[in-house]
Amino acid sequence: MSVRPGTLMTLREVTTPEGVPLPFEVASGGDRAGGFFLDMLIQSVVVFAIWVLASAAGGSEDGWMAALLLIVFFFLRNFYFAWFELRWQGATPGKRVTRTRVMDADGGPLRADAVLVRNLMRELEVWLPLSVVLAPESIWPDAPAWARLVSGLWALVFAFLPLFNRHRLRVGDMVAGTIVVRAPRAVLLADLGGREMGRSAATYRFTDRQLDIYGIYELQVLEDLLRRRQALHKDQALRAVCGRIRKKIKWTGGEVQTERFLREFYAALRARLEQKMLLGKRKADKYSRDE
């Protein structure tokens, strides 16, 4: 794993359900803030665009424009982050730009309930304190000055909490059991996808039945491992994963070259999953059935 120049990298080693220890670089406070503000900018642009279109359609005269904007704002505020993180494996548009993503702190699949909890906690961490500070009459009419001060301090504590713990967790992460990490840079996709070696030159062959054992989550774990050239204990992890896969798929082809076997298995599994998705079938992980 390469270290970005001028940064102090904080590593978090996560052991996956497959028993593979994988080191991840914890996202910095700047990365998290940058991703959040980009997402807020996108939401603001969406609301503004809808306001322009509604105004052009005469919404301001009929009175329904305000109601529409409130509905749009409600859904963006409560479901924007959760929807993208569930659909994009822990990433939002802002997180993709800053190359960060949310993952389960214990290395398991990112669960829907954890994503919802961490994002609903943002109501207490950000929106409610800011509402009390900026528009106290909407929540607490005739709020005294000391109440505004306490609310402001509350907002600051929650906002800067990720800066004061080693893994930069916000309250939502602590409650949901999640962590925000830097996504590995997408390099050597040709190697991982098997294009460089060519499918015709593949040394190992896998049946559809063997490939159907695993899903998208296992593919991502394997991809993360293969991309990490200088990860701690990488050779040991590769051997452990190779052994588990061979046992799981009941491999009978004899001894294998560990990394080549895993790269070719990755290429075959990815092709199989993409083929099934073209048919409308999606397998999230090895525990789920095709959706």
VOBA-1610 file (N, C-alpha, C; in pm, whole numbers, padded with zeros to 5 digits, always signed):
BEGIN
Met+00085-00120+00000Met+00000+00000+00000Met+00087+00124+00000Ser+00060+00215-00088Ser+00141+00336-00097Ser+00089+00442-00003Val+00179+00521+00051Val+00143+00630+00142Val+00145+00760+00066Arg+00041+00840+00080Arg+00036+00969+00012Arg+00139+01063+00072Pro+00215+01133-00012Pro+00317+01224+00036Pro+00258+01331+00128Gly+00329+01357+00237Gly+00286+01465+00325Gly+00172+01431+00418Thr+00135+01302+00426Thr+00025+01265+00513Thr+00072+01161+00613Leu+00008+01159+00728Leu+00033+01056+00828Leu-00077+00952+00813Met-00042+00836+00764Met-00141+00735+00733Met-00179+00658+00858Thr-00308+00645+00884Thr-00359+00564+00993Thr-00419+00438+00935Leu-00364+00322+00976Leu-00411+00196+00923Leu-00507+00129+01021Arg-00606+00063+00967Arg-00699-00018+01046Arg-00700-00156+00983Glu-00655-00256+01056Glu-00654-00392+01003Glu-00788-00457+01034Val-00854-00502+00930Val-00986-00564+00942Val-00976-00709+00900Thr-01029-00798+00981Thr-01031-00940+00947Thr-01167-00975+00888Thr-01168-01017+00763Thr-01292-01048+00694Thr-01350-01179+00747Pro-01478-01209+00715Pro-01537-01337+00755Pro-01461-01457+00698Glu-01382-01434+00591Glu-01302-01541+00535Glu-01175-01565+00616Gly-01154-01485+00721Gly-01035-01501+00803Gly-00912-01434+00746Val-00932-01337+00655Val-00820-01270+00590Val-00800-01131+00651Pro-00681-01103+00709Pro-00655-00969+00762Pro-00620-00873+00649Leu-00695-00764+00636Leu-00669-00666+00532Leu-00649-00529+00597Pro-00538-00462+00566Pro-00517-00327+00620Pro-00585-00224+00531Phe-00655-00129+00594Phe-00718-00020+00521Phe-00667+00112+00577Glu-00653+00209+00489Glu-00613+00342+00531Glu-00737+00419+00573Val-00741+00463+00697Val-00856+00538+00748Val-00863+00673+00677Ala-00983+00710+00635Ala-01001+00838+00566Ala-00969+00953+00660Ser-00902+01054+00609Ser-00866+01170+00691Ser-00987+01260+00713Gly-00973+01351+00809Gly-01080+01447+00834Gly-01109+01532+00712Gly-01003+01570+00639Gly-01022+01650+00518Gly-01096+01574+00410Asp-01063+01443+00394Asp-01133+01361+00297Asp-01282+01354+00329Arg-01312+01332+00455Arg-01452+01317+00496Arg-01528+01448+00479Ala-01467+01556+00521Ala-01532+01687+00508Ala-01552+01723+00361Gly-01449+01696+00280Gly-01459+01726+00138Gly-01570+01648+00071Gly-01579+01519+00101Gly-01685+01438+00043Gly-01823+01484+00086Phe-01836+01521+00215Phe-01965+01567+00266Phe-02009+01696+00198Phe-01918+01792+00185Phe-01955+01919+00124Phe-01985+01903-00026Leu-01917+01812-00093Leu-01949+01785-00233Leu-02090+01727-00245Asp-02124+01636-00155Asp-02259+01579-00157Asp-02364+01686-00126Met-02331+01776-00032Met-02424+01884-00001Met-02440+01978-00120Leu-02331+02000-00193Leu-02337+02085-00312Leu-02428+02021-00418Ile-02414+01890-00436Ile-02499+01820-00532Ile-02646+01832-00493Gln-02676+01815-00366Gln-02814+01827-00320Gln-02867+01969-00342Ser-02784+02068-00316Ser-02825+02207-00336Ser-02854+02235-00483Val-02771+02180-00571Val-02792+02199-00715Val-02924+02135-00757Val-02952+02017-00704Val-03078+01948-00737Val-03198+02032-00693Val-03193+02082-00570Val-03305+02164-00520Val-03319+02291-00603Phe-03207+02354-00635Phe-03212+02477-00714Phe-03268+02451-00853Ala-03227+02339-00916Ala-03277+02306-01050Ala-03427+02282-01047Ile-03474+02213-00944Ile-03619+02188-00933Ile-03693+02319-00910Trp-03634+02408-00832Trp-03697+02539-00807Trp-03709+02619-00938Val-03602+02615-01019Val-03604+02687-01148Val-03712+02629-01238Leu-03717+02497-01248Leu-03816+02433-01335Leu-03959+02459-01286Ala-03977+02452-01154Ala-04111+02476-01099Ala-04153+02620-01119Ser-04058+02713-01107Ser-04090+02854-01128Ser-04130+02878-01273Ala-04057+02814-01364Ala-04089+02829-01506Ala-04227+02773-01539Ala-04270+02674-01460Ala-04401+02613-01483Ala-04511+02684-01407Gly-04479+02792-01341Gly-04581+02868-01268Gly-04611+02817-01130Gly-04517+02744-01074Gly-04540+02687-00941Gly-04552+02791-00832Ser-04481+02903-00847Ser-04485+03006-00742Ser-04623+03069-00733Glu-04693+03072-00845Glu-04826+03132-00844Glu-04930+03036-00787Asp-04915+02907-00817Asp-05013+02809-00769Asp-04989+02768-00624Gly-04870+02794-00572Gly-04841+02762-00433Gly-04790+02621-00409Trp-04780+02539-00516Trp-04735+02403-00493Trp-04583+02391-00498Met-04514+02497-00543Met-04369+02489-00552Met-04304+02471-00415Ala-04352+02543-00317Ala-04295+02532-00182Ala-04313+02390-00127Ala-04431+02334-00150Ala-04456+02197-00103Ala-04364+02097-00172Leu-04345+02116-00304Leu-04257+02025-00379Leu-04114+02034-00328Leu-04066+02156-00305Leu-03929+02173-00258Leu-03910+02112-00119Leu-04011+02123-00034Leu-04002+02063+00099Leu-03994+01910+00090Ile-04072+01853-00001Ile-04069+01708-00018Ile-03933+01663-00071Val-03882+01734-00172Val-03752+01699-00229Val-03643+01712-00123Phe-03646+01822-00048Phe-03546+01844+00057Phe-03553+01734+00162Phe-03675+01692+00198Phe-03691+01586+00298Phe-03625+01457+00252Phe-03651+01417+00128Phe-03594+01292+00078Phe-03442+01302+00061Leu-03393+01416+00014Leu-03249+01431+00000Leu-03181+01428+00137Arg-03240+01497+00231Arg-03181+01507+00364Arg-03176+01372+00435Asn-03278+01289+00414Asn-03288+01164+00489Asn-03241+01040+00414Phe-03244+01043+00280Phe-03218+00919+00208Phe-03108+00929+00102Tyr-03060+01049+00074Tyr-02955+01064-00029Tyr-02832+00979+00005Phe-02776+00997+00125Phe-02655+00927+00163Phe-02679+00776+00171Ala-02790+00737+00236Ala-02817+00594+00253Ala-02837+00524+00119Trp-02908+00588+00027Trp-02936+00525-00101Trp-02808+00499-00179Phe-02721+00600-00186Phe-02597+00584-00261Phe-02503+00484-00193Glu-02495+00489-00060Glu-02404+00398+00009Glu-02447+00253-00005Leu-02577+00229-00015Leu-02626+00093-00036Leu-02606+00048-00180Arg-02621+00139-00274Arg-02610+00104-00417Arg-02466+00101-00465Trp-02380+00184-00407Trp-02243+00199-00455Trp-02140+00144-00357Gln-02176+00039-00284Gln-02081-00027-00193Gln-02014+00071-00098Gly-02096+00152-00030Gly-02044+00241+00073Gly-01997+00376+00025Ala-02022+00410-00101Ala-01976+00538-00154Ala-02094+00624-00196Thr-02075+00754-00192Thr-02167+00853-00248Thr-02090+00926-00359Pro-02156+01010-00437Pro-02080+01086-00537Pro-01963+01163-00476Gly-01986+01227-00361Gly-01878+01299-00295Gly-01766+01208-00249Lys-01803+01093-00195Lys-01701+00998-00149Lys-01622+00942-00267Arg-01687+00924-00380Arg-01613+00874-00497Arg-01507+00974-00542Val-01541+01101-00536Val-01444+01204-00577Val-01325+01205-00481Thr-01352+01191-00352Thr-01243+01192-00252Thr-01184+01053-00229Arg-01233+00956-00306Arg-01183+00818-00298Arg-01195+00761-00157Thr-01313+00772-00099Thr-01340+00712+00030Thr-01468+00629+00020Arg-01487+00542+00116Arg-01610+00464+00121Arg-01634+00414+00262Val-01758+00380+00290Val-01795+00327+00420Val-01783+00175+00415Met-01733+00116+00522Met-01728-00030+00529Met-01761-00075+00671Asp-01798-00199+00684Asp-01825-00256+00815Asp-01695-00262+00894Ala-01698-00217+01018Ala-01574-00210+01098Ala-01517-00347+01130Asp-01600-00452+01120Asp-01552-00587+01149Asp-01517-00664+01022Gly-01529-00599+00905Gly-01490-00664+00781Gly-01600-00739+00711Gly-01721-00741+00767Gly-01831-00812+00702Gly-01897-00727+00595Pro-02000-00781+00530Pro-02073-00703+00430Pro-02136-00579+00494Leu-02145-00472+00419Leu-02206-00349+00470Leu-02356-00369+00473Arg-02414-00375+00593Arg-02556-00406+00607Arg-02642-00282+00588Ala-02764-00304+00541Ala-02856-00195+00518Ala-02893-00124+00648Asp-02912-00201+00757Asp-02950-00138+00883Asp-02838-00050+00936Ala-02711-00091+00916Ala-02599-00008+00961Ala-02592+00122+00882Val-02615+00114+00751Val-02613+00234+00667Val-02724+00330+00709Leu-02844+00277+00733Leu-02955+00363+00774Leu-02929+00427+00909Val-02877+00350+01003Val-02852+00403+01138Val-02748+00515+01133Arg-02637+00492+01062Arg-02530+00593+01060Arg-02577+00723+00995Asn-02668+00712+00899Asn-02715+00833+00832Asn-02829+00901+00908Leu-02911+00822+00976Leu-03015+00884+01059Leu-02955+00959+01177Met-02839+00912+01225Met-02772+00981+01335Met-02725+01120+01295Arg-02712+01144+01164Arg-02672+01276+01117Arg-02775+01382+01159Glu-02899+01341+01179Glu-03002+01434+01224Glu-02964+01495+01359Leu-02913+01408+01449Leu-02872+01457+01581Leu-02734+01522+01579Glu-02649+01478+01487Glu-02513+01529+01482Glu-02503+01664+01413Val-02583+01684+01309Val-02566+01803+01226Val-02692+01888+01218Trp-02800+01828+01167Trp-02914+01909+01129Trp-02986+01973+01248Leu-03011+01896+01353Leu-03082+01953+01468Leu-03001+02063+01537Pro-02872+02041+01566Pro-02796+02151+01627Pro-02789+02275+01538Leu-02771+02256+01407Leu-02765+02371+01318Leu-02899+02444+01312Ser-03008+02368+01317Ser-03140+02431+01317Ser-03162+02516+01440Val-03114+02465+01555Val-03130+02540+01679Val-03046+02668+01676Val-02926+02658+01613Val-02838+02774+01607Val-02887+02877+01505Leu-02923+02829+01386Leu-02957+02920+01276Leu-03103+02963+01275Ala-03190+02874+01321Ala-03334+02908+01320Ala-03399+02856+01447Pro-03360+02909+01564Pro-03413+02857+01691Pro-03563+02874+01705Glu-03618+02976+01637Glu-03762+02997+01651Glu-03843+02883+01589Ser-03782+02808+01497Ser-03854+02698+01434Ser-03862+02575+01523Ile-03771+02565+01620Ile-03769+02449+01709Ile-03797+02489+01854Trp-03737+02599+01893Trp-03748+02643+02032Trp-03777+02793+02031Pro-03904+02827+02022Pro-03941+02970+02018Pro-03889+03044+02142Asp-03842+03167+02120Asp-03793+03251+02230Asp-03678+03186+02307Ala-03592+03114+02234Ala-03478+03050+02299Ala-03385+03156+02356Pro-03340+03141+02481Pro-03247+03239+02540Pro-03110+03226+02478Ala-03026+03325+02502Ala-02893+03328+02443Ala-02808+03209+02489Trp-02823+03171+02617Trp-02742+03061+02667Trp-02776+02930+02596Ala-02905+02914+02558Ala-02946+02792+02488Ala-02883+02786+02349Arg-02875+02903+02284Arg-02810+02906+02152Arg-02662+02874+02165Leu-02600+02922+02273Leu-02459+02896+02295Leu-02435+02746+02317Val-02517+02686+02402Val-02504+02542+02428Val-02525+02462+02300Ser-02624+02503+02221Ser-02651+02433+02095Ser-02534+02446+01999Gly-02474+02565+01997Gly-02359+02584+01910Gly-02242+02496+01951Leu-02218+02487+02084Leu-02111+02400+02133Leu-02141+02254+02101Trp-02268+02217+02114Trp-02311+02081+02082Trp-02279+02049+01936Ala-02314+02142+01848Ala-02289+02123+01705Ala-02139+02109+01679Leu-02058+02190+01748Leu-01914+02183+01727Leu-01856+02052+01776Val-01903+02003+01889Val-01853+01876+01943Val-01879+01763+01846Phe-02002+01755+01796Phe-02036+01649+01701Phe-01962+01665+01570Ala-01951+01790+01524Ala-01887+01814+01394Ala-01739+01776+01394Phe-01672+01803+01506Phe-01527+01781+01510Phe-01487+01653+01583Leu-01585+01573+01624Leu-01554+01448+01694Leu-01461+01357+01614Pro-01479+01343+01480Pro-01387+01255+01404Pro-01240+01297+01413Leu-01213+01423+01447Leu-01075+01469+01456Leu-01008+01428+01586Phe-01089+01380+01683Phe-01036+01352+01816Phe-01039+01204+01853Asn-01052+01117+01754Asn-01037+00974+01781Asn-00955+00913+01669Arg-00883+00809+01700Arg-00779+00756+01611Arg-00834+00715+01475His-00953+00657+01472His-01008+00609+01345His-01110+00706+01286Arg-01113+00828+01341Arg-01194+00938+01287Arg-01341+00898+01270Leu-01395+00839+01374Leu-01535+00795+01371Leu-01626+00907+01417Arg-01736+00926+01346Arg-01841+01013+01398Arg-01936+00927+01479Val-02031+00991+01549Val-02122+00917+01636Val-02198+00812+01556Gly-02240+00847+01434Gly-02312+00751+01352Gly-02231+00626+01324Asp-02099+00642+01305Asp-02012+00525+01283Asp-02003+00440+01409Met-01993+00506+01524Met-01982+00432+01650Met-02107+00350+01677Val-02222+00408+01650Val-02349+00339+01675Val-02370+00227+01574Ala-02337+00253+01447Ala-02365+00155+01341Ala-02255+00051+01324Gly-02138+00073+01385Gly-02029-00021+01367Gly-01966-00012+01230Thr-01948+00110+01180Thr-01890+00130+01048Thr-01765+00216+01060Ile-01691+00223+00951Ile-01571+00306+00945Ile-01556+00356+00803Val-01503+00476+00786Val-01480+00532+00653Val-01332+00519+00620Val-01303+00455+00508Val-01164+00429+00467Val-01142+00486+00329Arg-01015+00497+00293Arg-00981+00537+00158Arg-00991+00416+00067Ala-01060+00431-00045Ala-01074+00323-00141Ala-00942+00305-00214Pro-00900+00180-00238Pro-00776+00159-00313Pro-00787+00221-00451Arg-00677+00278-00498Arg-00677+00338-00630Arg-00699+00230-00736Ala-00788+00257-00828Ala-00824+00158-00930Ala-00715+00151-01036Val-00617+00065-01010Val-00507+00047-01105Val-00498-00100-01142Leu-00429-00125-01252Leu-00407-00261-01298Leu-00536-00337-01318Leu-00641-00268-01366Leu-00766-00337-01390Leu-00751-00442-01499Ala-00664-00417-01596Ala-00644-00516-01702Ala-00588-00645-01643Asp-00492-00630-01549Asp-00436-00749-01486Asp-00543-00823-01406Leu-00617-00747-01323Leu-00717-00810-01239Leu-00828-00873-01321Gly-00863-00807-01432Gly-00970-00859-01515Gly-00927-00972-01605Gly-00799-01003-01608Gly-00753-01115-01687Gly-00730-01081-01833Arg-00741-00952-01871Arg-00728-00918-02011Arg-00584-00933-02059Glu-00489-00899-01970Glu-00350-00904-02013Glu-00308-01047-02043Met-00347-01142-01958Met-00309-01281-01980Met-00399-01347-02083Gly-00522-01290-02099Gly-00612-01346-02199Gly-00687-01466-02144Arg-00817-01471-02170Arg-00893-01583-02119Arg-00849-01714-02183Ser-00806-01709-02311Ser-00764-01832-02379Ser-00636-01889-02318Ala-00556-01801-02254Ala-00430-01845-02195Ala-00445-01881-02048Ala-00567-01885-01997Ala-00591-01915-01857Ala-00539-02054-01822Thr-00471-02064-01707Thr-00416-02192-01663Thr-00521-02276-01593Tyr-00610-02210-01520Tyr-00708-02280-01437Tyr-00848-02257-01492Arg-00928-02361-01491Arg-01065-02353-01542Arg-01162-02376-01427Phe-01270-02299-01427Phe-01369-02308-01321Phe-01507-02330-01381Thr-01585-02414-01317Thr-01721-02439-01365Thr-01815-02331-01313Asp-01931-02317-01377Asp-02030-02220-01331Asp-02074-02253-01189Arg-02081-02380-01158Arg-02123-02420-01024Arg-02023-02374-00919Gln-01895-02382-00951Gln-01793-02335-00858Gln-01799-02183-00843Leu-01820-02111-00951Leu-01823-01965-00947Leu-01948-01913-00879Asp-02058-01987-00888Asp-02185-01941-00830Asp-02187-01946-00678Ile-02081-02002-00619Ile-02074-02006-00472Ile-02056-01867-00414Tyr-01980-01781-00485Tyr-01945-01649-00432Tyr-02025-01539-00500Gly-02025-01421-00434Gly-02100-01308-00485Gly-02015-01182-00495Ile-02082-01068-00504Ile-02016-00940-00526Ile-01924-00904-00410Tyr-01968-00929-00288Tyr-01887-00892-00172Tyr-01754-00966-00173Glu-01755-01097-00197Glu-01632-01174-00200Glu-01542-01129-00315Leu-01602-01091-00428Leu-01524-01040-00540Leu-01450-00913-00500Gln-01517-00825-00426Gln-01454-00699-00383Gln-01342-00725-00283Val-01363-00819-00192Val-01258-00852-00094Val-01134-00905-00167Leu-01156-00995-00263Leu-01045-01050-00340Leu-00975-00942-00421Glu-01052-00850-00479Glu-00994-00741-00557Glu-00909-00651-00468Asp-00960-00617-00350Asp-00882-00534-00257Asp-00749-00601-00224Leu-00754-00731-00198Leu-00632-00803-00161Leu-00532-00806-00276Leu-00578-00833-00397Leu-00488-00842-00512Leu-00426-00708-00549Arg-00496-00599-00519Arg-00444-00466-00554Arg-00337-00418-00457Arg-00331-00477-00341Arg-00240-00427-00238Arg-00103-00492-00255Arg-00016-00423-00326Arg+00115-00480-00360Arg+00206-00492-00239Gln+00198-00396-00146Gln+00293-00395-00035Gln+00222-00408+00099Ala+00106-00472+00098Ala+00031-00487+00223Ala+00106-00581+00319Leu+00088-00552+00448Leu+00151-00633+00551Leu+00095-00776+00545His+00185-00876+00546His+00146-01017+00544His+00065-01053+00419Lys+00092-00986+00307Lys+00011-01013+00187Lys+00027-01157+00141Asp+00151-01209+00137Asp+00172-01345+00090Asp+00096-01446+00176Gln+00100-01423+00307Gln+00028-01511+00398Gln-00123-01504+00373Ala-00173-01381+00350Ala-00315-01364+00323Ala-00355-01431+00191Leu-00269-01417+00089Leu-00299-01480-00041Leu-00308-01631-00027Arg-00214-01688+00047Arg-00218-01834+00065Arg-00342-01878+00142Ala-00379-01798+00244Ala-00497-01832+00323Ala-00624-01826+00238Val-00636-01719+00158Val-00753-01705+00072Val-00758-01815-00032Cys-00643-01843-00092Cys-00637-01947-00194Cys-00681-02081-00137Gly-00633-02112-00017Gly-00672-02238+00045Gly-00821-02246+00073Arg-00877-02136+00120Arg-01020-02135+00153Arg-01105-02148+00027Ile-01064-02078-00080Ile-01140-02086-00205Ile-01133-02228-00262Arg-01014-02287-00263Arg-01000-02422-00317Arg-01085-02522-00239Lys-01089-02503-00107Lys-01171-02592-00025Lys-01320-02568-00050Lys-01358-02441-00062Lys-01498-02407-00078Lys-01554-02456-00211Ile-01475-02441-00319Ile-01524-02480-00452Ile-01490-02626-00482Lys-01426-02694-00385Lys-01388-02835-00400Lys-01298-02853-00523Trp-01189-02778-00521Trp-01094-02779-00633Trp-01024-02915-00641Thr-01024-02974-00759Thr-00962-03105-00780Thr-00851-03099-00886Gly-00807-02979-00916Gly-00708-02963-01023Gly-00564-02971-00977Gly-00541-03014-00854Gly-00404-03028-00805Gly-00349-02898-00749Glu-00215-02895-00732Glu-00149-02779-00675Glu-00157-02660-00771Val-00152-02540-00715Val-00169-02419-00796Val-00062-02317-00758Gln-00040-02224-00850Gln+00043-02106-00822Gln-00049-02002-00759Thr-00027-01970-00634Thr-00125-01899-00553Thr-00179-01772-00619Glu-00093-01676-00651Glu-00143-01548-00700Glu-00206-01562-00838Arg-00149-01645-00925Arg-00208-01663-01057Arg-00346-01728-01046Phe-00357-01826-00956Phe-00486-01892-00934Phe-00591-01791-00890Leu-00554-01703-00796Leu-00650-01605-00745Leu-00687-01503-00851Arg-00591-01459-00931Arg-00621-01362-01037Arg-00714-01424-01142Glu-00689-01548-01177Glu-00775-01611-01277Glu-00912-01643-01218Phe-00917-01676-01089Phe-01047-01698-01026Phe-01124-01567-01019Tyr-01053-01457-00987Tyr-01117-01326-00984Tyr-01176-01292-01122Ala-01097-01313-01227Ala-01142-01281-01362Ala-01264-01363-01400Ala-01261-01492-01367Ala-01373-01580-01401Ala-01497-01545-01319Leu-01478-01515-01190Leu-01592-01481-01105Leu-01654-01349-01149Arg-01570-01251-01181Arg-01623-01123-01227Arg-01703-01138-01356Ala-01648-01216-01450Ala-01719-01238-01576Ala-01852-01309-01551Arg-01853-01405-01459Arg-01976-01478-01428Arg-02081-01387-01365Leu-02039-01303-01271Leu-02134-01213-01206Leu-02188-01110-01305Glu-02102-01058-01393Glu-02148-00962-01493Glu-02245-01027-01590Gln-02219-01151-01626Gln-02309-01224-01716Gln-02446-01242-01651Lys-02447-01277-01523Lys-02575-01297-01454Lys-02650-01166-01435Met-02575-01055-01414Met-02641-00926-01397Met-02707-00880-01527Leu-02651-00920-01641Leu-02715-00889-01768Leu-02851-00958-01779Leu-02865-01068-01706Leu-02991-01142-01706Leu-03081-01100-01590Gly-03040-00993-01519Gly-03121-00942-01409Gly-03102-01015-01278Lys-02994-01093-01265Lys-02968-01167-01143Lys-02849-01105-01071Arg-02866-01078-00944Arg-02760-01013-00866Arg-02739-01090-00737Lys-02617-01137-00715Lys-02584-01212-00593Lys-02494-01126-00507Ala-02545-01081-00394Ala-02472-00986-00309Ala-02350-01050-00245Asp-02367-01171-00189Asp-02256-01241-00126Asp-02286-01390-00124Lys-02197-01466-00064Lys-02212-01612-00070Lys-02331-01662+00013Tyr-02382-01577+00102Tyr-02495-01620+00185Tyr-02630-01593+00120Ser-02632-01514+00016Ser-02759-01474-00045Ser-02785-01549-00174Arg-02912-01552-00211Arg-02950-01610-00338Arg-02953-01499-00443Asp-02959-01539-00568Asp-02965-01442-00676Asp-03091-01359-00660Glu-03076-01225-00668Glu-03191-01135-00654Glu-03254-01110-00790
//
